[in-house]
Amino acid sequence: MKNQDDSYLMKYLQNGHETSFRVIADQWYPAIYRFAYHYFGNRADAAEIAQKTMIKVHQNLQTLENQDSFKSWIYRIANNLCLDELKRAGRRKSTPLESVSLKNLLDERTPSTELETKELNGAIEKALAELPDDLREVVVLKQFENLTFREIAEILKIPESTAKTRMYNGLNELGSILKRWNINTNYLNRDG
């Protein structure tokens, strides 16, 4: 339903109904912020990328020919801005203070596992920062944004099979990094 809503709003926006942009920005800013946060690990960079993405969407809305591909289009803009920022700053992303988790990380959470979970989340963030950009972006899009391989392929303009291969390689490399740090990797979902 959201994809249809985005398509409908983009048609209105492209026809001059500027109020539609506010709705699009309100709906997509949190997702783009979260996506950028996984690149940089801090709120300031994530907010800047999310804001720049919204500006680029507004500036380039007439270039979107197929409104049904809005989701791929907005993530591609955000991904390109993240990569540009990494190149411009000449740095890798920093480790966030807040924890995030991969899906299927731990089946049970009890008070006794909370500290372990927090430490594990920090280790995963550090390990993600060690991945090459092309692998990290697929892992983030799949694991954190829950996108399909088809959507990831559209965003990155790569074949779907390449997205799957990068996901497999990314999780394997992530697992290798964590194993070097003596961290159990049974929770990694390598099936994609």
N, CA and C atoms as an extended XYZ file, in Angstrom:
576
Properties=species:S:1:pos:R:3:atomname:S:1:resname:S:1:resid:I:1 pbc="F F F"
N         0.831       -1.201        0.000 N   MET     1
C         0.000        0.000        0.000 CA  MET     1
C         0.871        1.259        0.000 C   MET     1
N         1.968        1.240        0.769 N   LYS     2
C         2.826        2.415        0.851 CA  LYS     2
C         3.376        2.781       -0.519 C   LYS     2
N         3.776        1.784       -1.315 N   ASN     3
C         4.303        2.035       -2.649 CA  ASN     3
C         3.256        2.727       -3.519 C   ASN     3
N         2.002        2.296       -3.403 N   GLN     4
C         0.929        2.943       -4.158 CA  GLN     4
C         0.721        4.378       -3.674 C   GLN     4
N         0.796        4.579       -2.364 N   ASP     5
C         0.658        5.927       -1.812 CA  ASP     5
C         1.765        6.836       -2.335 C   ASP     5
N         3.005        6.321       -2.356 N   ASP     6
C         4.137        7.101       -2.851 CA  ASP     6
C         3.944        7.445       -4.320 C   ASP     6
N         3.496        6.486       -5.088 N   SER     7
C         3.259        6.706       -6.511 CA  SER     7
C         2.198        7.787       -6.719 C   SER     7
N         1.126        7.690       -5.973 N   TYR     8
C         0.035        8.657       -6.047 CA  TYR     8
C         0.525       10.059       -5.666 C   TYR     8
N         1.282       10.137       -4.555 N   LEU     9
C         1.797       11.427       -4.093 CA  LEU     9
C         2.781       12.029       -5.099 C   LEU     9
N         3.639       11.193       -5.682 N   MET    10
C         4.604       11.697       -6.663 CA  MET    10
C         3.901       12.256       -7.897 C   MET    10
N         2.853       11.599       -8.337 N   LYS    11
C         2.086       12.109       -9.481 CA  LYS    11
C         1.524       13.496       -9.158 C   LYS    11
N         0.962       13.635       -7.944 N   TYR    12
C         0.444       14.937       -7.528 CA  TYR    12
C         1.559       15.969       -7.453 C   TYR    12
N         2.667       15.579       -6.872 N   LEU    13
C         3.796       16.489       -6.712 CA  LEU    13
C         4.340       16.930       -8.063 C   LEU    13
N         4.487       15.993       -8.983 N   GLN    14
C         4.995       16.322      -10.312 CA  GLN    14
C         4.032       17.217      -11.083 C   GLN    14
N         2.778       17.228      -10.664 N   ASN    15
C         1.789       18.100      -11.295 CA  ASN    15
C         1.606       19.414      -10.540 C   ASN    15
N         2.547       19.715       -9.628 N   GLY    16
C         2.536       21.018       -8.983 CA  GLY    16
C         1.890       21.097       -7.624 C   GLY    16
N         1.445       20.017       -7.051 N   HIS    17
C         0.827       20.028       -5.726 CA  HIS    17
C         1.911       19.883       -4.661 C   HIS    17
N         2.501       20.983       -4.255 N   GLU    18
C         3.644       21.006       -3.351 CA  GLU    18
C         3.345       20.413       -1.969 C   GLU    18
N         2.099       20.425       -1.546 N   THR    19
C         1.774       19.864       -0.228 CA  THR    19
C         2.038       18.361       -0.172 C   THR    19
N         2.056       17.707       -1.312 N   SER    20
C         2.357       16.275       -1.353 CA  SER    20
C         3.775       15.989       -0.893 C   SER    20
N         4.674       16.938       -1.125 N   PHE    21
C         6.062       16.708       -0.725 CA  PHE    21
C         6.194       16.586        0.787 C   PHE    21
N         5.446       17.359        1.514 N   ARG    22
C         5.495       17.296        2.979 CA  ARG    22
C         5.112       15.897        3.465 C   ARG    22
N         4.117       15.316        2.839 N   VAL    23
C         3.679       13.965        3.208 CA  VAL    23
C         4.777       12.955        2.888 C   VAL    23
N         5.373       13.083        1.717 N   ILE    24
C         6.465       12.182        1.325 CA  ILE    24
C         7.639       12.323        2.295 C   ILE    24
N         8.011       13.551        2.600 N   ALA    25
C         9.132       13.788        3.514 CA  ALA    25
C         8.838       13.214        4.897 C   ALA    25
N         7.641       13.419        5.393 N   ASP    26
C         7.273       12.888        6.708 CA  ASP    26
C         7.319       11.358        6.728 C   ASP    26
N         6.907       10.734        5.620 N   GLN    27
C         6.894        9.277        5.554 CA  GLN    27
C         8.285        8.686        5.382 C   GLN    27
N         9.146        9.331        4.610 N   TRP    28
C        10.425        8.729        4.240 CA  TRP    28
C        11.626        9.194        5.041 C   TRP    28
N        11.550       10.345        5.671 N   TYR    29
C        12.696       10.844        6.437 CA  TYR    29
C        13.188        9.828        7.472 C   TYR    29
N        12.298        9.230        8.292 N   PRO    30
C        12.796        8.270        9.303 CA  PRO    30
C        13.529        7.071        8.699 C   PRO    30
N        13.045        6.524        7.603 N   ALA    31
C        13.696        5.374        6.968 CA  ALA    31
C        15.056        5.751        6.393 C   ALA    31
N        15.141        6.911        5.770 N   ILE    32
C        16.407        7.354        5.191 CA  ILE    32
C        17.398        7.700        6.303 C   ILE    32
N        16.909        8.296        7.365 N   TYR    33
C        17.758        8.592        8.525 CA  TYR    33
C        18.360        7.300        9.074 C   TYR    33
N        17.509        6.299        9.269 N   ARG    34
C        17.958        5.005        9.806 CA  ARG    34
C        18.982        4.365        8.870 C   ARG    34
N        18.713        4.420        7.583 N   PHE    35
C        19.633        3.875        6.579 CA  PHE    35
C        20.997        4.567        6.676 C   PHE    35
N        21.004        5.883        6.717 N   ALA    36
C        22.259        6.641        6.792 CA  ALA    36
C        22.971        6.412        8.123 C   ALA    36
N        22.208        6.204        9.157 N   TYR    37
C        22.807        5.953       10.468 CA  TYR    37
C        23.683        4.704       10.437 C   TYR    37
N        23.267        3.694        9.679 N   HIS    38
C        24.048        2.467        9.583 CA  HIS    38
C        25.327        2.662        8.771 C   HIS    38
N        25.384        3.677        7.970 N   TYR    39
C        26.626        3.999        7.252 CA  TYR    39
C        27.625        4.691        8.162 C   TYR    39
N        27.141        5.657        8.930 N   PHE    40
C        28.036        6.549        9.655 CA  PHE    40
C        28.086        6.325       11.157 C   PHE    40
N        27.041        5.765       11.716 N   GLY    41
C        27.047        5.477       13.136 CA  GLY    41
C        26.872        6.680       14.035 C   GLY    41
N        26.442        7.804       13.486 N   ASN    42
C        26.155        8.941       14.364 CA  ASN    42
C        24.976        9.731       13.815 C   ASN    42
N        24.316       10.379       14.726 N   ARG    43
C        23.065       11.064       14.399 CA  ARG    43
C        23.254       12.267       13.478 C   ARG    43
N        24.327       13.004       13.669 N   ALA    44
C        24.529       14.220       12.873 CA  ALA    44
C        24.683       13.882       11.387 C   ALA    44
N        25.518       12.906       11.068 N   ASP    45
C        25.697       12.515        9.665 CA  ASP    45
C        24.412       11.932        9.089 C   ASP    45
N        23.715       11.129        9.894 N   ALA    46
C        22.460       10.526        9.426 CA  ALA    46
C        21.421       11.603        9.128 C   ALA    46
N        21.315       12.583       10.009 N   ALA    47
C        20.355       13.669        9.799 CA  ALA    47
C        20.721       14.488        8.567 C   ALA    47
N        22.008       14.733        8.384 N   GLU    48
C        22.454       15.503        7.217 CA  GLU    48
C        22.129       14.768        5.914 C   GLU    48
N        22.403       13.468        5.875 N   ILE    49
C        22.116       12.683        4.668 CA  ILE    49
C        20.616       12.624        4.421 C   ILE    49
N        19.834       12.416        5.471 N   ALA    50
C        18.381       12.359        5.307 CA  ALA    50
C        17.849       13.690        4.766 C   ALA    50
N        18.370       14.786        5.296 N   GLN    51
C        17.944       16.102        4.832 CA  GLN    51
C        18.361       16.335        3.373 C   GLN    51
N        19.610       15.997        3.040 N   LYS    52
C        20.081       16.153        1.662 CA  LYS    52
C        19.273       15.286        0.701 C   LYS    52
N        18.892       14.096        1.173 N   THR    53
C        18.081       13.205        0.332 CA  THR    53
C        16.740       13.858        0.019 C   THR    53
N        16.105       14.429        1.034 N   MET    54
C        14.805       15.072        0.812 CA  MET    54
C        14.941       16.251       -0.153 C   MET    54
N        16.026       16.994       -0.030 N   ILE    55
C        16.260       18.119       -0.940 CA  ILE    55
C        16.444       17.618       -2.361 C   ILE    55
N        17.253       16.554       -2.533 N   LYS    56
C        17.488       16.015       -3.874 CA  LYS    56
C        16.208       15.449       -4.475 C   LYS    56
N        15.401       14.796       -3.649 N   VAL    57
C        14.120       14.277       -4.138 CA  VAL    57
C        13.286       15.428       -4.675 C   VAL    57
N        13.214       16.496       -3.904 N   HIS    58
C        12.412       17.640       -4.330 CA  HIS    58
C        12.975       18.283       -5.599 C   HIS    58
N        14.300       18.428       -5.655 N   GLN    59
C        14.929       19.052       -6.819 CA  GLN    59
C        14.801       18.208       -8.080 C   GLN    59
N        14.768       16.897       -7.925 N   ASN    60
C        14.800       15.995       -9.077 CA  ASN    60
C        13.513       15.224       -9.295 C   ASN    60
N        12.434       15.647       -8.684 N   LEU    61
C        11.201       14.882       -8.788 CA  LEU    61
C        10.702       14.734      -10.221 C   LEU    61
N        11.019       15.673      -11.072 N   GLN    62
C        10.582       15.571      -12.472 CA  GLN    62
C        11.369       14.505      -13.243 C   GLN    62
N        12.510       14.060      -12.694 N   THR    63
C        13.305       13.052      -13.394 CA  THR    63
C        12.802       11.637      -13.133 C   THR    63
N        11.937       11.461      -12.152 N   LEU    64
C        11.380       10.140      -11.858 CA  LEU    64
C        10.292        9.834      -12.869 C   LEU    64
N        10.621        8.958      -13.809 N   GLU    65
C         9.679        8.642      -14.881 CA  GLU    65
C         8.637        7.632      -14.434 C   GLU    65
N         9.032        6.649      -13.658 N   ASN    66
C         8.103        5.623      -13.191 CA  ASN    66
C         7.867        5.821      -11.698 C   ASN    66
N         6.733        6.376      -11.351 N   GLN    67
C         6.438        6.672       -9.955 CA  GLN    67
C         6.391        5.412       -9.092 C   GLN    67
N         6.136        4.251       -9.700 N   ASP    68
C         6.099        3.003       -8.942 CA  ASP    68
C         7.484        2.588       -8.441 C   ASP    68
N         8.539        3.180       -9.005 N   SER    69
C         9.900        2.843       -8.565 CA  SER    69
C        10.433        3.871       -7.566 C   SER    69
N         9.544        4.613       -6.913 N   PHE    70
C         9.943        5.655       -5.977 CA  PHE    70
C        10.848        5.127       -4.870 C   PHE    70
N        10.490        3.987       -4.287 N   LYS    71
C        11.262        3.432       -3.173 CA  LYS    71
C        12.714        3.187       -3.582 C   LYS    71
N        12.917        2.548       -4.711 N   SER    72
C        14.280        2.300       -5.197 CA  SER    72
C        14.986        3.615       -5.477 C   SER    72
N        14.271        4.547       -6.052 N   TRP    73
C        14.830        5.839       -6.423 CA  TRP    73
C        15.311        6.605       -5.196 C   TRP    73
N        14.513        6.674       -4.139 N   ILE    74
C        14.899        7.442       -2.958 CA  ILE    74
C        16.065        6.771       -2.233 C   ILE    74
N        16.065        5.444       -2.165 N   TYR    75
C        17.198        4.757       -1.532 CA  TYR    75
C        18.470        4.916       -2.365 C   TYR    75
N        18.347        4.946       -3.681 N   ARG    76
C        19.525        5.156       -4.535 CA  ARG    76
C        20.119        6.535       -4.280 C   ARG    76
N        19.253        7.534       -4.163 N   ILE    77
C        19.723        8.888       -3.852 CA  ILE    77
C        20.457        8.891       -2.510 C   ILE    77
N        19.850        8.289       -1.502 N   ALA    78
C        20.461        8.253       -0.169 CA  ALA    78
C        21.780        7.472       -0.196 C   ALA    78
N        21.797        6.349       -0.876 N   ASN    79
C        23.012        5.542       -0.958 CA  ASN    79
C        24.136        6.321       -1.638 C   ASN    79
N        23.820        6.995       -2.729 N   ASN    80
C        24.835        7.782       -3.434 CA  ASN    80
C        25.357        8.925       -2.562 C   ASN    80
N        24.479        9.566       -1.809 N   LEU    81
C        24.911       10.624       -0.909 CA  LEU    81
C        25.821       10.073        0.197 C   LEU    81
N        25.495        8.900        0.703 N   CYS    82
C        26.346        8.268        1.723 CA  CYS    82
C        27.722        7.957        1.147 C   CYS    82
N        27.755        7.381       -0.044 N   LEU    83
C        29.041        7.051       -0.667 CA  LEU    83
C        29.844        8.313       -0.962 C   LEU    83
N        29.161        9.356       -1.435 N   ASP    84
C        29.847       10.632       -1.689 CA  ASP    84
C        30.453       11.194       -0.414 C   ASP    84
N        29.701       11.109        0.682 N   GLU    85
C        30.197       11.623        1.957 CA  GLU    85
C        31.394       10.810        2.442 C   GLU    85
N        31.347        9.507        2.279 N   LEU    86
C        32.485        8.668        2.674 CA  LEU    86
C        33.731        9.044        1.878 C   LEU    86
N        33.556        9.267        0.583 N   LYS    87
C        34.694        9.645       -0.265 CA  LYS    87
C        35.197       11.044        0.093 C   LYS    87
N        34.266       11.961        0.274 N   ARG    88
C        34.628       13.345        0.576 CA  ARG    88
C        35.384       13.440        1.894 C   ARG    88
N        34.881       12.754        2.877 N   ALA    89
C        35.486       12.839        4.202 CA  ALA    89
C        36.717       11.937        4.315 C   ALA    89
N        36.858       10.995        3.383 N   GLY    90
C        38.008       10.104        3.414 CA  GLY    90
C        38.082        9.294        4.685 C   GLY    90
N        36.924        8.822        5.143 N   ARG    91
C        36.908        8.078        6.394 CA  ARG    91
C        35.897        6.948        6.328 C   ARG    91
N        36.050        6.043        7.235 N   ARG    92
C        35.070        4.984        7.434 CA  ARG    92
C        34.075        5.492        8.465 C   ARG    92
N        32.930        4.852        8.527 N   LYS    93
C        31.952        5.292        9.517 CA  LYS    93
C        32.427        5.009       10.925 C   LYS    93
N        31.962        5.811       11.856 N   SER    94
C        32.336        5.612       13.244 CA  SER    94
C        31.382        4.626       13.898 C   SER    94
N        31.735        4.138       15.065 N   THR    95
C        30.893        3.206       15.799 CA  THR    95
C        29.869        3.987       16.596 C   THR    95
N        28.600        3.627       16.471 N   PRO    96
C        27.564        4.348       17.195 CA  PRO    96
C        27.567        4.012       18.683 C   PRO    96
N        27.022        4.919       19.460 N   LEU    97
C        26.869        4.673       20.882 CA  LEU    97
C        25.635        3.837       21.155 C   LEU    97
N        24.646        3.949       20.279 N   GLU    98
C        23.417        3.194       20.468 CA  GLU    98
C        23.556        1.842       19.794 C   GLU    98
N        22.866        0.859       20.326 N   SER    99
C        22.968       -0.469       19.744 CA  SER    99
C        21.842       -0.708       18.756 C   SER    99
N        22.173       -1.490       17.747 N   VAL   100
C        21.199       -1.962       16.781 CA  VAL   100
C        21.436       -3.443       16.637 C   VAL   100
N        20.464       -4.158       16.113 N   SER   101
C        20.657       -5.599       16.015 CA  SER   101
C        20.246       -6.109       14.654 C   SER   101
N        20.910       -7.155       14.211 N   LEU   102
C        20.495       -7.865       13.026 CA  LEU   102
C        19.279       -8.689       13.394 C   LEU   102
N        18.386       -8.917       12.414 N   LYS   103
C        17.242       -9.757       12.739 CA  LYS   103
C        17.740      -11.150       13.063 C   LYS   103
N        17.016      -11.848       13.874 N   ASN   104
C        17.365      -13.196       14.342 CA  ASN   104
C        18.636      -13.202       15.184 C   ASN   104
N        18.957      -12.085       15.808 N   LEU   105
C        20.189      -12.002       16.584 CA  LEU   105
C        20.138      -12.960       17.765 C   LEU   105
N        19.180      -12.800       18.616 N   LEU   106
C        18.989      -13.700       19.744 CA  LEU   106
C        17.514      -14.050       19.833 C   LEU   106
N        17.204      -15.330       20.023 N   ASP   107
C        15.810      -15.733       20.104 CA  ASP   107
C        15.173      -15.307       21.424 C   ASP   107
N        15.932      -15.372       22.511 N   GLU   108
C        15.391      -15.012       23.815 CA  GLU   108
C        16.183      -13.861       24.411 C   GLU   108
N        15.468      -12.918       24.978 N   ARG   109
C        16.120      -11.812       25.676 CA  ARG   109
C        15.649      -11.878       27.128 C   ARG   109
N        16.593      -12.033       27.987 N   THR   110
C        16.305      -12.042       29.411 CA  THR   110
C        17.202      -10.995       30.051 C   THR   110
N        16.918      -10.616       31.276 N   PRO   111
C        17.795       -9.640       31.926 CA  PRO   111
C        19.258      -10.078       31.935 C   PRO   111
N        19.496      -11.379       32.044 N   SER   112
C        20.883      -11.850       32.077 CA  SER   112
C        21.583      -11.748       30.729 C   SER   112
N        20.817      -11.650       29.631 N   THR   113
C        21.444      -11.553       28.307 CA  THR   113
C        21.516      -10.128       27.788 C   THR   113
N        20.929       -9.175       28.495 N   GLU   114
C        20.909       -7.795       28.004 CA  GLU   114
C        22.305       -7.211       27.826 C   GLU   114
N        23.192       -7.434       28.784 N   LEU   115
C        24.554       -6.924       28.670 CA  LEU   115
C        25.271       -7.576       27.492 C   LEU   115
N        25.113       -8.894       27.352 N   GLU   116
C        25.720       -9.597       26.220 CA  GLU   116
C        25.191       -9.055       24.897 C   GLU   116
N        23.897       -8.807       24.836 N   THR   117
C        23.283       -8.288       23.621 CA  THR   117
C        23.848       -6.920       23.273 C   THR   117
N        23.982       -6.065       24.269 N   LYS   118
C        24.519       -4.725       24.037 CA  LYS   118
C        25.952       -4.794       23.524 C   LYS   118
N        26.764       -5.648       24.136 N   GLU   119
C        28.144       -5.817       23.687 CA  GLU   119
C        28.201       -6.397       22.280 C   GLU   119
N        27.339       -7.371       22.012 N   LEU   120
C        27.298       -7.997       20.691 CA  LEU   120
C        26.879       -6.995       19.619 C   LEU   120
N        25.899       -6.174       19.929 N   ASN   121
C        25.466       -5.150       18.980 CA  ASN   121
C        26.595       -4.184       18.645 C   ASN   121
N        27.346       -3.794       19.660 N   GLY   122
C        28.499       -2.916       19.427 CA  GLY   122
C        29.534       -3.584       18.547 C   GLY   122
N        29.763       -4.875       18.782 N   ALA   123
C        30.723       -5.617       17.965 CA  ALA   123
C        30.242       -5.724       16.519 C   ALA   123
N        28.950       -5.926       16.331 N   ILE   124
C        28.403       -6.021       14.967 CA  ILE   124
C        28.583       -4.695       14.244 C   ILE   124
N        28.327       -3.590       14.927 N   GLU   125
C        28.511       -2.284       14.303 CA  GLU   125
C        29.967       -2.069       13.900 C   GLU   125
N        30.889       -2.449       14.776 N   LYS   126
C        32.310       -2.316       14.446 CA  LYS   126
C        32.670       -3.209       13.273 C   LYS   126
N        32.129       -4.430       13.257 N   ALA   127
C        32.410       -5.356       12.161 CA  ALA   127
C        31.824       -4.831       10.851 C   ALA   127
N        30.629       -4.256       10.894 N   LEU   128
C        30.036       -3.666        9.689 CA  LEU   128
C        30.932       -2.578        9.116 C   LEU   128
N        31.541       -1.813        9.986 N   ALA   129
C        32.432       -0.736        9.542 CA  ALA   129
C        33.668       -1.294        8.839 C   ALA   129
N        34.010       -2.546        9.118 N   GLU   130
C        35.168       -3.182        8.499 CA  GLU   130
C        34.863       -3.714        7.099 C   GLU   130
N        33.605       -3.906        6.779 N   LEU   131
C        33.234       -4.460        5.475 CA  LEU   131
C        33.516       -3.455        4.358 C   LEU   131
N        33.879       -3.946        3.178 N   PRO   132
C        33.981       -3.040        2.023 CA  PRO   132
C        32.606       -2.406        1.766 C   PRO   132
N        32.602       -1.204        1.227 N   ASP   133
C        31.356       -0.466        1.018 CA  ASP   133
C        30.321       -1.247        0.220 C   ASP   133
N        30.758       -1.941       -0.849 N   ASP   134
C        29.788       -2.643       -1.694 CA  ASP   134
C        29.099       -3.788       -0.956 C   ASP   134
N        29.793       -4.421       -0.027 N   LEU   135
C        29.179       -5.490        0.770 CA  LEU   135
C        28.320       -4.906        1.884 C   LEU   135
N        28.853       -3.866        2.552 N   ARG   136
C        28.117       -3.261        3.666 CA  ARG   136
C        26.778       -2.696        3.208 C   ARG   136
N        26.754       -2.041        2.045 N   GLU   137
C        25.496       -1.429        1.617 CA  GLU   137
C        24.422       -2.481        1.378 C   GLU   137
N        24.789       -3.660        0.852 N   VAL   138
C        23.800       -4.716        0.635 CA  VAL   138
C        23.338       -5.295        1.970 C   VAL   138
N        24.270       -5.525        2.889 N   VAL   139
C        23.900       -6.053        4.206 CA  VAL   139
C        22.965       -5.075        4.916 C   VAL   139
N        23.278       -3.797        4.880 N   VAL   140
C        22.424       -2.798        5.536 CA  VAL   140
C        21.042       -2.756        4.891 C   VAL   140
N        20.992       -2.734        3.572 N   LEU   141
C        19.699       -2.670        2.884 CA  LEU   141
C        18.849       -3.908        3.168 C   LEU   141
N        19.472       -5.067        3.214 N   LYS   142
C        18.734       -6.314        3.421 CA  LYS   142
C        18.393       -6.527        4.887 C   LYS   142
N        19.390       -6.433        5.757 N   GLN   143
C        19.195       -6.774        7.158 CA  GLN   143
C        18.521       -5.678        7.973 C   GLN   143
N        18.828       -4.429        7.687 N   PHE   144
C        18.285       -3.336        8.488 CA  PHE   144
C        17.061       -2.693        7.855 C   PHE   144
N        17.034       -2.620        6.536 N   GLU   145
C        15.909       -1.987        5.856 CA  GLU   145
C        14.898       -3.000        5.331 C   GLU   145
N        15.234       -4.288        5.442 N   ASN   146
C        14.338       -5.383        5.041 CA  ASN   146
C        13.873       -5.276        3.593 C   ASN   146
N        14.765       -4.839        2.718 N   LEU   147
C        14.423       -4.751        1.311 CA  LEU   147
C        14.636       -6.104        0.640 C   LEU   147
N        13.939       -6.319       -0.452 N   THR   148
C        14.118       -7.550       -1.217 CA  THR   148
C        15.376       -7.426       -2.068 C   THR   148
N        15.868       -8.547       -2.546 N   PHE   149
C        17.040       -8.500       -3.418 CA  PHE   149
C        16.714       -7.749       -4.717 C   PHE   149
N        15.506       -7.871       -5.171 N   ARG   150
C        15.094       -7.134       -6.378 CA  ARG   150
C        15.179       -5.629       -6.137 C   ARG   150
N        14.679       -5.175       -4.983 N   GLU   151
C        14.736       -3.753       -4.649 CA  GLU   151
C        16.185       -3.288       -4.490 C   GLU   151
N        16.996       -4.113       -3.842 N   ILE   152
C        18.404       -3.763       -3.666 CA  ILE   152
C        19.093       -3.640       -5.023 C   ILE   152
N        18.799       -4.573       -5.922 N   ALA   153
C        19.385       -4.536       -7.261 CA  ALA   153
C        18.990       -3.254       -7.992 C   ALA   153
N        17.736       -2.837       -7.849 N   GLU   154
C        17.276       -1.594       -8.481 CA  GLU   154
C        17.990       -0.384       -7.890 C   GLU   154
N        18.117       -0.360       -6.578 N   ILE   155
C        18.749        0.774       -5.897 CA  ILE   155
C        20.204        0.923       -6.319 C   ILE   155
N        20.919       -0.192       -6.325 N   LEU   156
C        22.355       -0.159       -6.605 CA  LEU   156
C        22.681       -0.298       -8.089 C   LEU   156
N        21.653       -0.521       -8.906 N   LYS   157
C        21.820       -0.702      -10.346 CA  LYS   157
C        22.798       -1.842      -10.644 C   LYS   157
N        22.509       -2.973      -10.010 N   ILE   158
C        23.293       -4.188      -10.210 CA  ILE   158
C        22.321       -5.333      -10.464 C   ILE   158
N        22.798       -6.431      -11.049 N   PRO   159
C        21.913       -7.590      -11.206 CA  PRO   159
C        21.505       -8.151       -9.839 C   PRO   159
N        20.338       -8.743       -9.788 N   GLU   160
C        19.841       -9.326       -8.548 CA  GLU   160
C        20.803      -10.400       -8.028 C   GLU   160
N        21.388      -11.164       -8.937 N   SER   161
C        22.340      -12.210       -8.534 CA  SER   161
C        23.574      -11.594       -7.866 C   SER   161
N        23.983      -10.423       -8.319 N   THR   162
C        25.118       -9.736       -7.695 CA  THR   162
C        24.758       -9.294       -6.283 C   THR   162
N        23.535       -8.811       -6.103 N   ALA   163
C        23.076       -8.415       -4.766 CA  ALA   163
C        23.099       -9.617       -3.824 C   ALA   163
N        22.632      -10.757       -4.307 N   LYS   164
C        22.630      -11.968       -3.479 CA  LYS   164
C        24.059      -12.400       -3.147 C   LYS   164
N        24.935      -12.333       -4.128 N   THR   165
C        26.332      -12.718       -3.901 CA  THR   165
C        26.979      -11.788       -2.890 C   THR   165
N        26.728      -10.480       -3.031 N   ARG   166
C        27.303       -9.532       -2.080 CA  ARG   166
C        26.761       -9.749       -0.676 C   ARG   166
N        25.493      -10.110       -0.572 N   MET   167
C        24.904      -10.396        0.736 CA  MET   167
C        25.594      -11.613        1.347 C   MET   167
N        25.725      -12.663        0.582 N   TYR   168
C        26.378      -13.884        1.047 CA  TYR   168
C        27.820      -13.589        1.470 C   TYR   168
N        28.544      -12.893        0.606 N   ASN   169
C        29.933      -12.550        0.916 CA  ASN   169
C        30.024      -11.618        2.116 C   ASN   169
N        29.107      -10.664        2.190 N   GLY   170
C        29.105       -9.721        3.311 CA  GLY   170
C        28.873      -10.416        4.639 C   GLY   170
N        27.895      -11.324        4.683 N   LEU   171
C        27.633      -12.045        5.928 CA  LEU   171
C        28.783      -12.977        6.277 C   LEU   171
N        29.374      -13.604        5.265 N   ASN   172
C        30.529      -14.466        5.535 CA  ASN   172
C        31.705      -13.654        6.076 C   ASN   172
N        31.960      -12.514        5.457 N   GLU   173
C        33.069      -11.670        5.926 CA  GLU   173
C        32.770      -11.113        7.320 C   GLU   173
N        31.517      -10.732        7.540 N   LEU   174
C        31.097      -10.271        8.865 CA  LEU   174
C        31.329      -11.372        9.892 C   LEU   174
N        30.941      -12.592        9.534 N   GLY   175
C        31.164      -13.735       10.423 CA  GLY   175
C        32.640      -13.962       10.692 C   GLY   175
N        33.477      -13.835        9.660 N   SER   176
C        34.929      -14.021        9.833 CA  SER   176
C        35.518      -12.974       10.767 C   SER   176
N        35.076      -11.745       10.605 N   ILE   177
C        35.567      -10.663       11.475 CA  ILE   177
C        35.188      -10.958       12.925 C   ILE   177
N        33.925      -11.341       13.138 N   LEU   178
C        33.470      -11.618       14.497 CA  LEU   178
C        34.177      -12.834       15.083 C   LEU   178
N        34.435      -13.849       14.264 N   LYS   179
C        35.167      -15.027       14.747 CA  LYS   179
C        36.579      -14.650       15.170 C   LYS   179
N        37.231      -13.749       14.394 N   ARG   180
C        38.566      -13.277       14.787 CA  ARG   180
C        38.533      -12.604       16.152 C   ARG   180
N        37.402      -12.015       16.469 N   TRP   181
C        37.238      -11.346       17.752 CA  TRP   181
C        36.669      -12.296       18.814 C   TRP   181
N        36.595      -13.605       18.474 N   ASN   182
C        36.077      -14.639       19.380 CA  ASN   182
C        34.629      -14.396       19.790 C   ASN   182
N        33.807      -14.026       18.810 N   ILE   183
C        32.385      -13.792       19.053 CA  ILE   183
C        31.607      -14.848       18.278 C   ILE   183
N        30.653      -15.489       18.942 N   ASN   184
C        29.835      -16.513       18.319 CA  ASN   184
C        29.026      -15.923       17.158 C   ASN   184
N        29.023      -16.628       16.019 N   THR   185
C        28.326      -16.096       14.832 CA  THR   185
C        27.151      -16.960       14.417 C   THR   185
N        26.654      -17.811       15.291 N   ASN   186
C        25.537      -18.685       14.929 CA  ASN   186
C        24.259      -17.901       14.599 C   ASN   186
N        24.144      -16.667       15.058 N   TYR   187
C        22.946      -15.868       14.850 CA  TYR   187
C        22.865      -15.238       13.472 C   TYR   187
N        23.960      -15.224       12.721 N   LEU   188
C        23.938      -14.591       11.401 CA  LEU   188
C        23.065      -15.404       10.464 C   LEU   188
N        22.135      -14.738        9.816 N   ASN   189
C        21.239      -15.376        8.865 CA  ASN   189
C        21.884      -15.327        7.491 C   ASN   189
N        22.607      -16.368        7.144 N   ARG   190
C        23.344      -16.373        5.874 CA  ARG   190
C        22.470      -16.803        4.702 C   ARG   190
N        21.227      -17.176        4.959 N   ASP   191
C        20.351      -17.592        3.876 CA  ASP   191
C        19.753      -16.422        3.138 C   ASP   191
N        19.863      -15.204        3.710 N   GLY   192
C        19.371      -13.985        3.053 CA  GLY   192
C        17.903      -13.961        3.058 C   GLY   192
